[in-house]
Amino acid sequence: MHCLHRLRLLALSCLGLLWAAAPSLAQDAGLHIGSKRFTESYILAEVMAQTAAPHLPAPPQLRQGLGNTAIVYEALRAGSIDLYAEYTGTVALEILKNPQPMTGEAMNAALAPLGLGIAIPLGFNDGYALAMRAADAERLGVKSLSDLARHPELRLGLSNEFIGRADGWQGLAARYGFAQKPTGLDHGLAYDAITAKQIDVIDIYTTDAKIDHLGLRVLTDDRAYFPRYDAVVLYRLDVPKRWPAAWAALQKLEGRIDERAMIAMNARAELQSVAFDAIARDFLAQGATGVKAGAAGSEGARGFVAKLFGPDLGRLTRQHLLLVAISVGLAILIAVPLGIFVFPHLRLRAVVLGLTGLLQTVPSLALLALLISLIGAIGTLPALIALTLYSLLPIMRNTVTGLAEVPAGLRQAGTALGMTGGQSLRLVQLPLALPTLLAGVRTATTIAIGTATIAAFIGAGGFGERIVTGLALNDRGLLVAGAVPAAVLALLSEGVFEAIEYWLRRGRTV
């Protein structure tokens, strides 16, 4: 069996999984509910899904943890999701780019040309604020943001989204005259950082459960910079017509969740590690009053073993395997022929390898966000495109390197035997280059296994789904429960490639 046939088998065996994956890769016509990547958004998505489910022909599909506002909003506009929980301040300032306060009617008038609208005010305001350790605030006499501006020595650690938002750091710094230069960090990690005294001030959501738990003081916005962030449903205007019964059920959520109830639900997730679906189920079963009174709920915290071997393990494993196998298979089919084509042309080879190398420098999340904008979809398709692009360089570079390592004498011997250029390539050069080429596929597979965890930020699933949720909750156990299976998969792939290389070596010696 010659080299090209072996490579074809390797690529097609990867792509063969696409057929098995077809049901899971298809976008069904049911109701799709999204969420951002923080605790409250996960919970509200579950509340809406469980509310709508009895009134739908099929269970709604949840697309949890879709990164920041830009990604989840783009998913809504593209039709990849139908609705999600948003906040009026974010709609006005971040989505509609309007620096002035807007009424609900004004927002709907501006959203209508986009095929979107807001409805169902849920009953609570979850605003931005800055907070610091209460003991330090008392010692320094800091009660308000104006007081904070008089202490430029204090270290600020702010979420990257807050730093970049239209209603975030830049406007706040201009309003109060802050001289501090904030450090960007993940919102879920900020509480650990301030507890460890690595930073002094963080941005918080006013319904965060850890504010009181960690003894933080929320600083008064004495110059009224932050608008209200009342929780609402941002939806596609065709939703009420497509699912009238489910929409009627969702409307019954209006005003049901006050701030104390939302804080209590957030606390169960962040402090007790209760699953989001259990929290939503208890809220809907008991009502807002019941959640306040009965925070223990029907399901307690899950230990690490329960998180590692949770019921989602099979689904996440299948999704992760498919993302890796399909993207690497596609990369083989693209990179190997392209590497063979550019090999004799030094300048063209340099240009093509340079361009594929440039792709490796593009941050994963930036590439995913760009692909969402270009193809108008979230989930598996942009994730597969991104993973395939990242896999091209090691395979193509090793194809070129392997061919370059073939001794000139052996090439000349093939010509002396009357072989054509194609015959020499198939029968002499590629078989000798195969070990180096296979090493490139091996590297690409390892890269894809690690990079595929980022795909969860756009709803493509895989082990990254646990990692993303663990970051949102600052749950180390859940982070490790996502990282360990990915590491095991990487080790298994190494074992598979060792077996393939052993088979090739044995074939050469027989």
Secondary structure, DSSP 8 states (H G I E B T S, - for coil): --HHHHHHHHHHHHHHHHHHHHHHHS--SS-EEE--SSHHHHHHHHHHHHHHGGGSSS--EEE----SHHHHHHHHHHTS-SEEEEEHHHIIIIIS---S---HHHHHHHHGGGTEEEE---S-B--EEEEEEHHHHHHHT--BHHHHHT-TTS-EEEEHHHHHSTTSHHHHHHHHT-----EEE-HHHHHHHHHTTS-SEEEEETT-THHHHTTEEE-B-TT--S---BEEEEEETTHHHHSHHHHHHHHTTTT---HHHHHHHHHHHHHH---HHHHHHHHHHHHHHHHHHTTT-S-----HHHHHT-TTHHHHHHHHHHHHHHHHHHHHHHHHHHHHHHTT-HHHHHHHHHHHHHHHTS-HHHHHHHHHHHHT--SHHHHHHHHHHHHHHHHHHHHHHHHHTS-HHHHHHHHHTT--HHHHIIIIIHHHHHHHHHHHHHHHHHHHHHHGGGGGGGT--STHHHHHHHHHHT-HHHHHHHHHHHHHHHHHHHHHHHHHHHHHHHHHH-
